[in-house]
Amino acid sequence: MTKLDEYKTKLKQLKSWDSFLLKESGLPGPRANLELIQAVADEGDAELFERYLTYDPFQAPTNSPQVFLAVCGVVGLGRLAAEGNRSVLKTLRGFASDPRWRMREGVAMALQRLGDQDMNALLREAARWSKGSPLEQRAAAAGICEPRLLHNAEQAAQVLKILNDITASIAKVDDRKSDAFIALKKGLAYCWSVAVAALPDEGKRNMEQWFSSQDKDVIWIMKENLKKNRLARMDAAWVKEWQAKLTL
């Protein structure tokens, strides 16, 4: 029995989950209990998720045990979306701009649950979010750039298109020091490597068009992706060649 299965069994035995979740959250600390989050998302219902989502940044700061409940709620929305309740996607999009980074990670996890069931639906949603704010763009990129979702070449090509659109939008950003832009930049610093590794030939061509960018943030994003081991495993010679050229 996996840890996830153990948690699901435990939750089924409890009448009230809150105290157990707070105790087992892993917070405060560097890593929340991700297995327990997934168990709650699997076993909870819409009413529970809605209640947990009332824990706002004042009641449940970023590293508090209480924020764990809110994250469980947002990931739970991903299960509801995967089951066909697409109306919750509007709520999810709102939480993409939550000031708490753990909640924003929860949104990405929720989107990936949708992708597990219907990747084309996730891609349509991500394309809409990619035209939104930097934090919405970041959520879209993080949601679709998950290795387990990228096994279909046509879908991986759509991921590359969304990443290209988001990267192109950077030129229009004036405030490069905002927390939102920094979060987007850090997200793109690994997302490209995931998409390129999933579709190497087309992916490398897409990345190469950005290597000549005059935008320093775009170049930083590309350099960071070239550091990722998944790209070295894909084509070490290509990575080494471009790393050398970009240091000139």
FIFI-590363 format. One record per residue (C-alpha): residue in three letters; x, y negated, z negated; residue number from 1. Coordinates in pm, 1 decimal. Example, Ala and Ser with C-alpha at 12.3 -4.5 7.8 and 13.67 -1.06 7.14 Angstrom:
2
<node ALA,<1230.0,450.0,-780.0>,1>
<node SER,<1367.0,106.0,-714.0>,2>
//
This chain:
248
<node MET,<0.0,0.0,0.0>,1>
<node THR,<136.3,-340.1,98.8>,2>
<node LYS,<144.5,-641.4,-130.8>,3>
<node LEU,<-137.8,-789.6,74.1>,4>
<node ASP,<-349.2,-478.5,20.9>,5>
<node GLU,<-273.0,-483.5,-351.8>,6>
<node TYR,<-390.9,-842.5,-379.7>,7>
<node LYS,<-706.8,-772.5,-181.7>,8>
<node THR,<-787.9,-481.4,-411.1>,9>
<node LYS,<-726.1,-697.1,-717.6>,10>
<node LEU,<-947.0,-978.5,-590.7>,11>
<node LYS,<-1233.3,-737.1,-530.2>,12>
<node GLN,<-1215.2,-642.3,-897.0>,13>
<node LEU,<-1233.5,-999.3,-1027.0>,14>
<node LYS,<-1552.2,-1197.5,-1077.9>,15>
<node SER,<-1366.8,-1529.4,-1083.2>,16>
<node TRP,<-1043.8,-1581.8,-893.0>,17>
<node ASP,<-926.9,-1927.3,-999.0>,18>
<node SER,<-718.2,-1844.2,-1305.8>,19>
<node PHE,<-556.3,-1546.4,-1132.3>,20>
<node LEU,<-466.0,-1754.3,-827.2>,21>
<node LEU,<-321.2,-2035.9,-1036.6>,22>
<node LYS,<-111.2,-1789.5,-1235.3>,23>
<node GLU,<14.8,-1601.8,-928.9>,24>
<node SER,<54.2,-1903.6,-699.6>,25>
<node GLY,<432.9,-1926.8,-729.6>,26>
<node LEU,<393.3,-2299.9,-791.5>,27>
<node PRO,<557.0,-2513.1,-896.4>,28>
<node GLY,<842.5,-2361.1,-704.6>,29>
<node PRO,<1005.6,-2347.4,-360.9>,30>
<node ARG,<776.3,-2082.2,-214.4>,31>
<node ALA,<405.2,-2036.4,-258.3>,32>
<node ASN,<268.3,-1682.3,-273.1>,33>
<node LEU,<190.1,-1643.8,97.0>,34>
<node GLU,<64.2,-1287.2,67.4>,35>
<node LEU,<-193.0,-1396.7,-189.4>,36>
<node ILE,<-303.8,-1685.2,32.0>,37>
<node GLN,<-373.7,-1440.4,313.4>,38>
<node ALA,<-559.7,-1208.8,76.6>,39>
<node VAL,<-786.2,-1492.4,-35.1>,40>
<node ALA,<-848.2,-1590.3,326.5>,41>
<node ASP,<-945.0,-1229.8,403.3>,42>
<node GLU,<-1169.6,-1173.5,102.7>,43>
<node GLY,<-1320.4,-1515.4,33.3>,44>
<node ASP,<-1633.2,-1672.7,178.0>,45>
<node ALA,<-1724.2,-2013.3,316.7>,46>
<node GLU,<-1859.1,-2136.0,-16.0>,47>
<node LEU,<-1532.2,-2053.2,-192.4>,48>
<node PHE,<-1322.9,-2216.0,78.2>,49>
<node GLU,<-1530.9,-2534.0,64.3>,50>
<node ARG,<-1490.8,-2553.5,-313.3>,51>
<node TYR,<-1116.1,-2507.5,-293.3>,52>
<node LEU,<-1092.7,-2780.1,-30.1>,53>
<node THR,<-1231.9,-3031.5,-278.5>,54>
<node TYR,<-894.1,-3024.3,-455.6>,55>
<node ASP,<-760.3,-3350.3,-315.7>,56>
<node PRO,<-405.5,-3490.6,-341.7>,57>
<node PHE,<-485.1,-3654.0,-675.1>,58>
<node GLN,<-622.9,-3338.4,-835.8>,59>
<node ALA,<-374.4,-3110.1,-664.4>,60>
<node PRO,<-37.5,-3268.7,-581.2>,61>
<node THR,<200.4,-3101.1,-338.5>,62>
<node ASN,<387.4,-2870.2,-575.6>,63>
<node SER,<114.8,-2803.8,-831.4>,64>
<node PRO,<-58.2,-2468.3,-883.0>,65>
<node GLN,<-385.5,-2643.1,-796.5>,66>
<node VAL,<-271.9,-2719.2,-441.9>,67>
<node PHE,<-250.5,-2343.3,-394.7>,68>
<node LEU,<-629.4,-2328.2,-416.0>,69>
<node ALA,<-662.4,-2597.4,-150.2>,70>
<node VAL,<-421.7,-2412.3,78.6>,71>
<node CYS,<-621.8,-2093.1,33.4>,72>
<node GLY,<-928.8,-2288.3,137.9>,73>
<node VAL,<-773.7,-2426.3,453.3>,74>
<node VAL,<-632.5,-2089.6,563.0>,75>
<node GLY,<-973.4,-1941.1,493.5>,76>
<node LEU,<-1118.0,-2177.6,751.0>,77>
<node GLY,<-888.4,-2011.7,1001.9>,78>
<node ARG,<-1056.2,-1678.8,932.6>,79>
<node LEU,<-1398.4,-1834.7,981.9>,80>
<node ALA,<-1284.5,-1985.1,1311.6>,81>
<node ALA,<-1145.4,-1649.1,1421.0>,82>
<node GLU,<-1480.4,-1489.8,1340.7>,83>
<node GLY,<-1655.7,-1735.5,1570.9>,84>
<node ASN,<-1739.1,-2037.8,1355.6>,85>
<node ARG,<-1558.0,-2292.0,1569.8>,86>
<node SER,<-1728.1,-2582.8,1392.5>,87>
<node VAL,<-1466.9,-2557.0,1115.9>,88>
<node LEU,<-1196.3,-2663.6,1360.9>,89>
<node LYS,<-1300.3,-3026.2,1315.6>,90>
<node THR,<-1239.5,-2992.4,941.4>,91>
<node LEU,<-907.5,-2821.1,1007.1>,92>
<node ARG,<-798.0,-3105.6,1231.9>,93>
<node GLY,<-865.2,-3349.6,951.4>,94>
<node PHE,<-643.2,-3153.9,715.2>,95>
<node ALA,<-361.7,-3159.7,972.6>,96>
<node SER,<-298.9,-3515.1,848.7>,97>
<node ASP,<-310.7,-3430.4,478.4>,98>
<node PRO,<-26.8,-3603.3,287.3>,99>
<node ARG,<69.0,-3268.5,128.1>,100>
<node TRP,<307.4,-3067.6,342.5>,101>
<node ARG,<179.9,-2741.1,198.3>,102>
<node MET,<-166.5,-2820.8,327.4>,103>
<node ARG,<-25.4,-2898.9,669.3>,104>
<node GLU,<148.3,-2561.3,670.4>,105>
<node GLY,<-183.3,-2407.0,574.7>,106>
<node VAL,<-344.0,-2563.9,881.6>,107>
<node ALA,<-81.5,-2402.0,1105.5>,108>
<node MET,<-144.8,-2065.7,938.4>,109>
<node ALA,<-518.2,-2113.8,992.6>,110>
<node LEU,<-468.7,-2187.2,1361.7>,111>
<node GLN,<-256.7,-1875.8,1397.1>,112>
<node ARG,<-543.6,-1668.9,1257.5>,113>
<node LEU,<-755.6,-1802.2,1541.5>,114>
<node GLY,<-476.4,-1714.5,1783.3>,115>
<node ASP,<-461.5,-1358.7,1654.3>,116>
<node GLN,<-822.6,-1311.5,1764.8>,117>
<node ASP,<-848.1,-1546.0,2063.1>,118>
<node MET,<-525.7,-1702.3,2186.5>,119>
<node ASN,<-699.6,-1881.1,2472.1>,120>
<node ALA,<-930.5,-2053.9,2224.2>,121>
<node LEU,<-628.8,-2159.6,2018.5>,122>
<node LEU,<-456.3,-2296.6,2326.7>,123>
<node ARG,<-762.7,-2502.0,2419.4>,124>
<node GLU,<-778.9,-2645.0,2068.3>,125>
<node ALA,<-403.7,-2712.8,2056.5>,126>
<node ALA,<-423.6,-2897.3,2388.8>,127>
<node ARG,<-681.7,-3131.4,2234.9>,128>
<node TRP,<-477.7,-3186.5,1919.8>,129>
<node SER,<-165.3,-3249.6,2127.9>,130>
<node LYS,<-320.8,-3577.2,2241.4>,131>
<node GLY,<-379.3,-3690.0,1883.0>,132>
<node SER,<-166.2,-3834.5,1603.6>,133>
<node PRO,<189.2,-3714.3,1531.2>,134>
<node LEU,<67.0,-3490.0,1249.3>,135>
<node GLU,<-204.8,-3342.3,1469.6>,136>
<node GLN,<57.0,-3281.5,1736.2>,137>
<node ARG,<281.6,-3118.8,1479.0>,138>
<node ALA,<0.4,-2886.7,1368.0>,139>
<node ALA,<-76.0,-2791.5,1727.4>,140>
<node ALA,<287.5,-2709.3,1801.2>,141>
<node ALA,<336.6,-2513.0,1479.0>,142>
<node GLY,<12.8,-2324.5,1535.0>,143>
<node ILE,<95.7,-2200.0,1884.2>,144>
<node CYS,<470.1,-2148.0,1839.4>,145>
<node GLU,<449.5,-1823.3,1646.4>,146>
<node PRO,<638.6,-1524.7,1793.4>,147>
<node ARG,<362.0,-1273.5,1718.9>,148>
<node LEU,<121.5,-1472.3,1936.9>,149>
<node LEU,<341.4,-1507.9,2243.0>,150>
<node HIS,<334.7,-1180.1,2433.3>,151>
<node ASN,<143.4,-1295.1,2740.5>,152>
<node ALA,<341.3,-1484.4,3005.4>,153>
<node GLU,<50.9,-1701.6,3118.1>,154>
<node GLN,<-26.7,-1804.5,2760.8>,155>
<node ALA,<342.5,-1869.6,2686.3>,156>
<node ALA,<350.6,-2096.9,2992.5>,157>
<node GLN,<56.8,-2292.1,2850.5>,158>
<node VAL,<247.4,-2328.5,2523.0>,159>
<node LEU,<539.8,-2475.8,2715.8>,160>
<node LYS,<306.0,-2723.6,2885.6>,161>
<node ILE,<167.5,-2838.0,2550.3>,162>
<node LEU,<520.9,-2879.2,2413.1>,163>
<node ASN,<618.7,-3078.7,2720.8>,164>
<node ASP,<319.6,-3309.3,2672.9>,165>
<node ILE,<398.7,-3363.1,2304.8>,166>
<node THR,<767.5,-3423.1,2374.6>,167>
<node ALA,<682.7,-3670.9,2649.5>,168>
<node SER,<467.7,-3867.5,2405.9>,169>
<node ILE,<769.5,-3938.8,2186.0>,170>
<node ALA,<876.2,-4218.9,2420.0>,171>
<node LYS,<562.1,-4410.2,2318.2>,172>
<node VAL,<632.1,-4392.6,1944.5>,173>
<node ASP,<751.5,-4719.7,1793.2>,174>
<node ASP,<777.6,-4625.2,1426.4>,175>
<node ARG,<1038.9,-4350.1,1424.2>,176>
<node LYS,<1086.7,-4370.5,1046.1>,177>
<node SER,<731.6,-4279.9,946.9>,178>
<node ASP,<677.5,-3957.4,754.6>,179>
<node ALA,<438.5,-3840.2,1025.5>,180>
<node PHE,<689.0,-3882.9,1306.3>,181>
<node ILE,<966.8,-3719.6,1105.2>,182>
<node ALA,<739.7,-3421.1,1039.1>,183>
<node LEU,<663.3,-3393.2,1410.3>,184>
<node LYS,<1029.9,-3415.0,1501.4>,185>
<node LYS,<1125.3,-3143.3,1252.9>,186>
<node GLY,<848.6,-2921.1,1385.3>,187>
<node LEU,<958.2,-2960.5,1744.9>,188>
<node ALA,<1313.9,-2883.2,1631.4>,189>
<node TYR,<1221.1,-2515.0,1611.4>,190>
<node CYS,<901.2,-2483.6,1815.8>,191>
<node TRP,<1077.1,-2513.0,2148.9>,192>
<node SER,<1306.0,-2220.3,2068.3>,193>
<node VAL,<1006.7,-1995.6,1991.6>,194>
<node ALA,<835.9,-2075.8,2321.4>,195>
<node VAL,<1152.4,-2047.8,2528.5>,196>
<node ALA,<1242.4,-1711.8,2375.9>,197>
<node ALA,<894.4,-1586.4,2468.8>,198>
<node LEU,<933.0,-1686.7,2836.4>,199>
<node PRO,<1307.2,-1726.9,2899.2>,200>
<node ASP,<1339.1,-1823.5,3265.5>,201>
<node GLU,<1059.0,-2077.3,3272.0>,202>
<node GLY,<1138.1,-2184.7,2918.2>,203>
<node LYS,<1500.0,-2264.8,2995.2>,204>
<node ARG,<1396.6,-2471.0,3297.5>,205>
<node ASN,<1153.4,-2664.3,3081.1>,206>
<node MET,<1413.6,-2733.5,2813.5>,207>
<node GLU,<1676.1,-2834.1,3066.4>,208>
<node GLN,<1462.2,-3120.8,3193.3>,209>
<node TRP,<1487.6,-3277.0,2846.5>,210>
<node PHE,<1864.3,-3242.3,2815.8>,211>
<node SER,<1909.3,-3554.8,3028.1>,212>
<node SER,<1664.4,-3762.5,2824.0>,213>
<node GLN,<1775.3,-4107.2,2715.9>,214>
<node ASP,<1568.3,-4077.8,2398.0>,215>
<node LYS,<1792.8,-3997.6,2102.0>,216>
<node ASP,<1516.1,-3819.7,1912.7>,217>
<node VAL,<1437.9,-3593.8,2206.5>,218>
<node ILE,<1806.1,-3505.6,2238.8>,219>
<node TRP,<1820.9,-3431.0,1865.4>,220>
<node ILE,<1521.2,-3198.7,1899.3>,221>
<node MET,<1684.9,-3012.1,2185.9>,222>
<node LYS,<2017.4,-2979.3,2004.5>,223>
<node GLU,<1843.9,-2839.9,1696.9>,224>
<node ASN,<1663.8,-2579.7,1904.6>,225>
<node LEU,<1991.3,-2470.8,2061.8>,226>
<node LYS,<2113.0,-2383.6,1711.0>,227>
<node LYS,<1839.4,-2124.7,1663.9>,228>
<node ASN,<1954.6,-1763.2,1664.9>,229>
<node ARG,<1660.5,-1654.1,1876.9>,230>
<node LEU,<1799.2,-1855.0,2168.4>,231>
<node ALA,<2149.9,-1716.3,2120.0>,232>
<node ARG,<2004.1,-1364.6,2128.1>,233>
<node MET,<1813.0,-1455.6,2443.0>,234>
<node ASP,<2107.8,-1602.6,2639.9>,235>
<node ALA,<2421.9,-1685.4,2444.4>,236>
<node ALA,<2611.3,-1814.0,2747.7>,237>
<node TRP,<2334.4,-2058.3,2838.8>,238>
<node VAL,<2318.6,-2188.1,2481.9>,239>
<node LYS,<2695.9,-2232.5,2461.8>,240>
<node GLU,<2708.1,-2411.3,2796.1>,241>
<node TRP,<2441.6,-2665.1,2700.9>,242>
<node GLN,<2573.3,-2718.8,2353.2>,243>
<node ALA,<2907.3,-2812.6,2507.2>,244>
<node LYS,<2748.1,-3047.8,2761.7>,245>
<node LEU,<2535.3,-3221.9,2500.3>,246>
<node THR,<2836.4,-3299.6,2282.8>,247>
<node LEU,<3008.6,-3493.0,2560.7>,248>
//
